[in-house]
């Protein structure tokens, strides 16, 4: 008599289908350090006195999680090669554009919090801690 573990077989089939029917994305955890930051407005420009702030974020199937530059729930994400992306999101208060490539994250936002809009830009060098493909 041959005993077949149907639950184990079904589990393996489900994993196979998930892995080979979903698109590949460089999902994971990123630890970044700010290289440059500037804010421009009609009143003038500003650079912080102390640069080098840290940014940690996670990219998962729901989007980006992390404080400091990721303010939206939904992003329009386009892959750049195997490990890079560009992302865009907007709401009435701000438009955000991201580009991540070769461990550099560039972020630019047009922010409408005050009477006159401002443009804020940051560049980060990132270390990828965990990648799930």
C-alpha positions, -999 to 999 in steps of 0.1 A, spaced: 0 0 0 14 34 -10 6 63 13 4 97 -4 6 130 16 -18 151 -5 -15 181 18 23 182 12 18 178 -26 -8 206 -27 15 229 -6 44 223 -31 21 230 -60 8 262 -44 44 274 -37 54 266 -73 25 285 -87 32 316 -65 69 316 -74 65 312 -111 33 331 -119 40 364 -100 63 390 -115 99 393 -102 105 423 -81 134 433 -59 113 433 -27 132 437 5 146 459 33 168 488 25 191 508 49 201 542 35 222 572 44 215 606 30 242 620 7 225 653 -3 193 673 4 180 706 -9 147 724 -7 138 751 -33 110 776 -31 101 810 -44 115 825 -12 149 808 -17 167 775 -11 178 756 19 203 729 27 203 713 61 233 720 84 236 683 93 232 659 64 235 621 66 202 612 81 193 576 80 164 562 60 152 526 64 124 513 42 108 481 32 94 474 -3 68 447 -3 39 438 -25 17 464 -7 42 492 -15 68 511 5 69 514 43 93 538 59 92 573 74 108 604 59 101 602 22 73 576 17 41 595 24 16 577 1 -3 544 3 -1 536 -34 27 541 -59 29 536 -97 61 514 -98 81 506 -129 110 481 -127 144 492 -139 164 460 -147 163 433 -120 170 454 -90 159 490 -97 127 509 -98 110 542 -104 79 551 -84 54 579 -86 26 590 -63 6 621 -58 -22 636 -37 -35 672 -33 -6 680 -9 24 665 -27 38 647 -58 67 623 -52 90 607 -77 116 581 -68 143 563 -87 164 535 -72 193 521 -92 227 508 -83 221 513 -46 213 550 -50 178 562 -41 168 596 -56 137 613 -44 121 645 -55 88 660 -42 67 690 -51 51 700 -18 21 722 -16 18 726 22 21 764 22 8 792 -1 37 786 -25 49 751 -35 84 740 -28 106 713 -44 125 690 -21 152 666 -33 172 640 -15 198 615 -26 206 584 -5 231 556 -7 214 524 2 225 490 14 201 462 5 196 441 36 172 415 23 160 408 -12 131 386 -20 127 378 -57 
